[in-house]
Amino acid sequence: MNDLKTRILGLVNEDLVDIEAELEHHLNPHLDLVREVAGHILFSGGKRLRPLLLVLAARMCNYRGDYDKTFSISLEYLHAATLLHDDLIDEAELRRGLPVAHSIWGNATTILVGDFLLARALTIAAGTGNIEIIKVVAGITENMSQGEIHQLSRKGDLSLSETEYREVIWRKTAVLFEGACRSAALLADASAERIEALSTYGANLGLAFQMADDLIDYTSDTKALGKKAGADLREGKLTLPVIAALQTAGDQDRERMATIIRNPSFTIDDFETLKQLLERHGGLAYTRDKARQHVQIAKDALLPFEPSVTTGILNDLADFTLQRRA
């Protein structure tokens, strides 16, 4: 994993430096408090994967303009806004190893700063002068909001199906990856075939990313996660490892899992028991397999493109999705 990560970072380091500079430059609110709260989430160690995807996808389509990196940060602002809001909704305590924003500045300020970041994202998108791109970014915002509402409405519901789970993660996560790639291709005035190919890559990368993320919640400790182990479960979020294991477990083990899941104050020992049950009944293996399938679909979507350094990076990013630990 370290070799793959090192190779990717070596190839995209200049892009990441430029993206970071754009994030700093365009975060220019009227009030210093807005900058302080926004900076707390924006500069706390995010991977910049979404803006990087946009820059790379534009390059795949031979973009020759100078607005790709500026436009790319709109997705990071949008992502950061949803994290501020989600942490508050979930009553989370940690994000990337730091106290969540609302625990420092309060609920009202955090919500309003998230609103500011959403508006700034749309302002930057409007700078492309392309109505189709603006529609994509607006659609991302709509879908992510609906995904969060869907997840909230099914909080703690053990009858949540894999189909519903997929709908939620598509709206909450994959749509942003897909939108990054689609809007990049639109920015480059690419052909319809390239737009759809890159959209397919992005959507499946996003699905694999979220499934891998859901696995990490059961395979990493708090230090690696940057949040409490088992945090998703305590928040009533049923993810694919749990859904799959509940489907295959016998009555006795299913009831043991259900008892733990229904108790948001479960102990560390309870959580370890649950992890053993997820392993025993194939929930973790099933999720890994599904994530691998989406990675392969993403990589296959790139086959129509000529081999290049950028194609290689996108393939490496897909592989890294399965290998990351946090």
C-alpha positions as CSV (number, residue, x, y, z in Angstrom):
1,M,0.0,0.0,0.0
2,N,2.8,2.4,0.9
3,D,4.5,1.9,-2.5
4,L,1.2,2.6,-4.3
5,K,0.5,5.7,-2.2
6,T,4.0,7.0,-2.6
7,R,3.8,6.6,-6.4
8,I,0.5,8.4,-6.6
9,L,1.6,11.3,-4.4
10,G,4.8,11.6,-6.4
11,L,2.9,12.0,-9.7
12,V,0.2,14.4,-8.4
13,N,2.2,16.4,-5.9
14,E,2.3,19.6,-8.0
15,D,-1.5,19.4,-8.6
16,L,-2.1,19.0,-4.9
17,V,0.1,22.0,-4.1
18,D,-1.9,24.1,-6.6
19,I,-5.2,22.9,-5.3
20,E,-4.2,23.8,-1.7
21,A,-3.2,27.3,-2.9
22,E,-6.6,27.7,-4.6
23,L,-8.4,26.6,-1.4
24,E,-6.6,29.2,0.6
25,H,-7.0,31.9,-2.0
26,H,-10.7,31.6,-2.6
27,L,-11.7,31.2,1.1
28,N,-12.2,34.9,1.5
29,P,-15.3,35.5,3.6
30,H,-16.3,38.9,5.0
31,L,-15.9,37.7,8.6
32,D,-12.8,36.1,10.1
33,L,-15.0,33.8,12.1
34,V,-16.2,32.1,8.9
35,R,-12.7,31.6,7.7
36,E,-11.7,30.1,11.1
37,V,-14.6,27.6,11.2
38,A,-14.2,26.7,7.5
39,G,-10.5,26.3,7.9
40,H,-11.0,24.0,10.8
41,I,-12.6,21.4,8.5
42,L,-10.9,22.3,5.2
43,F,-7.3,22.2,6.5
44,S,-7.5,19.3,9.0
45,G,-5.9,16.7,6.7
46,G,-8.4,16.0,3.9
47,K,-7.0,13.9,1.0
48,R,-8.2,16.4,-1.8
49,L,-9.4,13.3,-3.7
50,R,-12.4,15.0,-5.2
51,P,-10.7,18.1,-6.6
52,L,-7.8,15.9,-7.8
53,L,-10.2,13.7,-9.7
54,L,-11.7,16.7,-11.4
55,V,-8.2,18.0,-12.5
56,L,-7.2,14.5,-13.7
57,A,-10.4,13.9,-15.6
58,A,-10.1,17.3,-17.3
59,R,-6.5,16.3,-18.3
60,M,-7.8,13.0,-19.7
61,C,-10.0,15.1,-22.0
62,N,-7.1,17.3,-23.1
63,Y,-8.4,20.4,-21.3
64,R,-6.4,23.5,-22.3
65,G,-7.9,26.2,-20.2
66,D,-6.8,27.6,-16.8
67,Y,-9.9,27.2,-14.6
68,D,-9.7,23.5,-13.8
69,K,-7.9,23.9,-10.4
70,T,-10.0,26.9,-9.4
71,F,-13.2,25.0,-10.3
72,S,-12.0,21.8,-8.6
73,I,-12.0,23.5,-5.1
74,S,-15.8,24.0,-5.4
75,L,-16.1,20.3,-4.8
76,E,-13.9,20.4,-1.7
77,Y,-15.9,23.4,-0.3
78,L,-19.1,21.4,-1.0
79,H,-17.7,18.3,0.7
80,A,-16.6,20.3,3.7
81,A,-20.0,21.8,4.0
82,T,-21.7,18.4,4.2
83,L,-19.2,17.2,6.8
84,L,-19.9,20.2,9.0
85,H,-23.7,19.5,8.7
86,D,-23.4,15.7,9.0
87,D,-21.2,15.9,12.2
88,L,-23.8,18.0,13.8
89,I,-26.7,15.8,12.7
90,D,-24.8,12.7,13.9
91,E,-23.8,14.3,17.2
92,A,-20.2,13.3,16.4
93,E,-17.3,14.1,18.6
94,L,-14.3,13.7,16.3
95,R,-13.5,14.4,12.7
96,R,-10.0,13.6,11.4
97,G,-8.8,13.3,14.9
98,L,-9.9,16.8,15.9
99,P,-13.0,18.0,17.9
100,V,-15.9,18.6,15.5
101,A,-16.6,22.2,14.7
102,H,-20.0,22.5,16.4
103,S,-18.3,21.4,19.7
104,I,-16.1,24.5,19.5
105,W,-18.2,27.2,17.8
106,G,-21.8,25.9,18.5
107,N,-24.5,24.6,16.2
108,A,-25.8,27.9,14.7
109,T,-22.3,29.1,13.6
110,T,-21.4,25.7,12.2
111,I,-24.6,25.4,10.1
112,L,-24.2,28.9,8.7
113,V,-20.5,28.3,7.8
114,G,-21.6,25.1,6.0
115,D,-24.2,27.2,4.1
116,F,-21.5,29.7,3.2
117,L,-19.3,26.9,1.7
118,L,-22.2,25.6,-0.3
119,A,-22.9,29.0,-1.7
120,R,-19.2,29.6,-2.5
121,A,-19.0,26.3,-4.3
122,L,-21.9,27.3,-6.6
123,T,-20.3,30.7,-7.1
124,I,-17.0,29.1,-8.3
125,A,-19.0,26.7,-10.5
126,A,-20.8,29.6,-12.1
127,G,-17.4,31.0,-13.0
128,T,-17.2,28.3,-15.7
129,G,-20.0,30.0,-17.6
130,N,-21.3,26.6,-18.4
131,I,-24.9,26.0,-17.4
132,E,-24.5,22.2,-17.7
133,I,-21.7,22.3,-15.2
134,I,-23.8,24.4,-12.8
135,K,-26.6,21.8,-13.1
136,V,-24.2,19.1,-12.2
137,V,-22.9,20.9,-9.1
138,A,-26.5,21.8,-8.0
139,G,-27.5,18.2,-8.6
140,I,-24.7,17.0,-6.4
141,T,-26.0,19.2,-3.6
142,E,-29.6,18.0,-4.0
143,N,-28.6,14.3,-4.0
144,M,-26.3,14.6,-1.0
145,S,-29.1,16.3,1.0
146,Q,-31.6,13.6,0.0
147,G,-29.1,10.8,0.8
148,E,-28.6,12.2,4.3
149,I,-32.4,12.5,4.8
150,H,-32.9,8.9,3.6
151,Q,-30.2,7.6,5.9
152,L,-31.7,9.6,8.8
153,S,-35.2,8.2,8.2
154,R,-33.9,4.6,8.4
155,K,-31.6,5.2,11.4
156,G,-31.2,2.1,13.4
157,D,-33.6,0.1,11.2
158,L,-32.3,-3.5,11.0
159,S,-34.6,-4.1,7.9
160,L,-32.5,-1.8,5.8
161,S,-31.9,-3.6,2.5
162,E,-28.7,-3.6,0.4
163,T,-30.7,-1.8,-2.3
164,E,-31.5,1.0,0.0
165,Y,-28.0,1.1,1.3
166,R,-26.7,1.5,-2.2
167,E,-29.1,4.3,-2.9
168,V,-27.9,6.1,0.2
169,I,-24.2,5.8,-0.5
170,W,-24.7,6.7,-4.2
171,R,-26.4,10.0,-3.1
172,K,-24.1,10.7,-0.2
173,T,-20.8,9.8,-1.6
174,A,-20.6,8.4,-5.2
175,V,-22.5,11.4,-6.7
176,L,-19.7,13.7,-5.7
177,F,-17.1,11.5,-7.4
178,E,-19.3,11.1,-10.4
179,G,-19.9,14.8,-10.6
180,A,-16.2,15.7,-10.3
181,C,-15.5,13.5,-13.4
182,R,-18.6,14.6,-15.4
183,S,-18.1,18.3,-14.8
184,A,-14.4,18.0,-15.7
185,A,-15.3,16.4,-19.0
186,L,-17.9,19.1,-19.6
187,L,-15.3,21.8,-18.8
188,A,-13.1,20.3,-21.4
189,D,-15.9,20.2,-24.0
190,A,-15.4,16.4,-24.3
191,S,-17.5,14.1,-26.5
192,A,-20.6,12.4,-25.0
193,E,-18.7,9.1,-25.0
194,R,-15.9,10.5,-22.8
195,I,-18.3,12.3,-20.5
196,E,-20.2,9.0,-19.9
197,A,-17.0,6.9,-19.5
198,L,-15.6,9.3,-16.9
199,S,-18.9,9.5,-15.1
200,T,-19.0,5.7,-14.9
201,Y,-15.5,5.7,-13.5
202,G,-16.3,8.3,-10.9
203,A,-19.6,6.7,-9.8
204,N,-18.0,3.3,-9.3
205,L,-14.9,4.7,-7.6
206,G,-17.2,6.5,-5.2
207,L,-19.2,3.4,-4.4
208,A,-16.0,1.4,-3.8
209,F,-14.6,4.2,-1.7
210,Q,-17.7,4.3,0.6
211,M,-17.8,0.5,0.9
212,A,-14.1,0.5,1.8
213,D,-14.8,3.3,4.3
214,D,-17.6,1.2,5.9
215,L,-15.1,-1.7,6.2
216,I,-12.6,0.5,7.9
217,D,-15.0,1.3,10.7
218,Y,-14.7,-2.4,11.7
219,T,-11.0,-2.9,11.0
220,S,-9.2,0.2,12.3
221,D,-8.8,1.8,15.7
222,T,-9.7,5.3,16.8
223,K,-6.3,6.7,16.1
224,A,-6.3,5.5,12.5
225,L,-9.9,6.4,11.9
226,G,-9.8,9.9,13.4
227,K,-13.1,9.1,15.1
228,K,-14.4,6.6,17.6
229,A,-14.3,3.0,16.3
230,G,-17.9,1.9,15.8
231,A,-19.1,5.5,15.5
232,D,-21.3,4.8,12.5
233,L,-23.1,2.1,14.4
234,R,-23.5,4.2,17.5
235,E,-25.2,6.8,15.2
236,G,-27.6,4.2,13.9
237,K,-26.0,3.8,10.5
238,L,-26.3,0.3,9.1
239,T,-23.7,-0.3,6.5
240,L,-23.1,-3.2,4.1
241,P,-20.9,-5.4,6.4
242,V,-23.8,-5.4,8.9
243,I,-26.6,-5.8,6.4
244,A,-24.8,-8.7,4.6
245,A,-24.0,-10.5,7.9
246,L,-27.6,-10.1,9.2
247,Q,-28.8,-11.8,6.0
248,T,-26.7,-14.9,6.4
249,A,-26.6,-15.4,10.2
250,G,-28.7,-17.9,12.0
251,D,-31.4,-16.8,14.4
252,Q,-29.2,-16.9,17.5
253,D,-26.3,-14.9,16.1
254,R,-28.7,-12.5,14.3
255,E,-30.3,-11.8,17.6
256,R,-26.9,-11.3,19.3
257,M,-26.0,-8.8,16.6
258,A,-29.3,-7.0,16.8
259,T,-29.0,-6.6,20.6
260,I,-25.6,-4.9,20.2
261,I,-26.8,-2.7,17.3
262,R,-29.9,-1.5,19.1
263,N,-27.8,-0.3,22.1
264,P,-25.9,2.9,21.2
265,S,-23.9,2.5,24.4
266,F,-22.4,-0.8,23.5
267,T,-19.1,-1.6,25.1
268,I,-15.7,-2.2,23.5
269,D,-16.2,-5.9,24.2
270,D,-19.6,-5.8,22.5
271,F,-18.1,-4.2,19.5
272,E,-15.4,-6.8,19.3
273,T,-18.1,-9.5,19.5
274,L,-19.9,-7.9,16.7
275,K,-16.8,-7.7,14.5
276,Q,-16.2,-11.4,15.1
277,L,-19.8,-12.1,14.0
278,L,-19.5,-10.0,10.9
279,E,-16.4,-11.9,10.0
280,R,-18.0,-15.3,10.7
281,H,-21.1,-14.6,8.7
282,G,-19.3,-13.1,5.7
283,G,-20.3,-9.5,6.1
284,L,-16.7,-8.1,5.8
285,A,-15.8,-10.5,2.9
286,Y,-19.0,-9.7,1.0
287,T,-18.3,-5.9,1.3
288,R,-14.7,-6.3,0.1
289,D,-15.9,-8.3,-2.9
290,K,-18.5,-5.7,-3.8
291,A,-16.0,-2.9,-3.5
292,R,-13.6,-4.9,-5.8
293,Q,-16.3,-5.3,-8.4
294,H,-16.9,-1.5,-8.4
295,V,-13.2,-0.8,-8.7
296,Q,-13.0,-3.1,-11.7
297,I,-16.0,-1.4,-13.4
298,A,-14.3,1.9,-12.8
299,K,-11.0,0.7,-14.4
300,D,-12.8,-0.8,-17.3
301,A,-14.5,2.5,-18.0
302,L,-11.1,4.0,-18.8
303,L,-10.3,1.4,-21.5
304,P,-11.5,3.6,-24.4
305,F,-8.8,6.2,-23.4
306,E,-5.3,6.1,-24.7
307,P,-2.8,4.8,-22.2
308,S,-1.1,7.7,-20.4
309,V,0.4,8.9,-17.2
310,T,-3.0,10.3,-16.2
311,T,-4.8,7.0,-17.0
312,G,-2.3,5.2,-14.9
313,I,-2.9,7.6,-11.9
314,L,-6.7,7.0,-12.2
315,N,-6.2,3.3,-12.2
316,D,-3.9,3.5,-9.2
317,L,-6.4,5.6,-7.3
318,A,-9.0,2.9,-8.0
319,D,-6.7,0.2,-6.6
320,F,-5.7,2.4,-3.6
321,T,-9.4,2.7,-2.7
322,L,-9.3,-0.9,-1.6
323,Q,-6.0,-0.7,0.2
324,R,-6.4,2.4,2.4
325,R,-6.7,2.0,6.1
326,A,-8.3,5.4,7.0
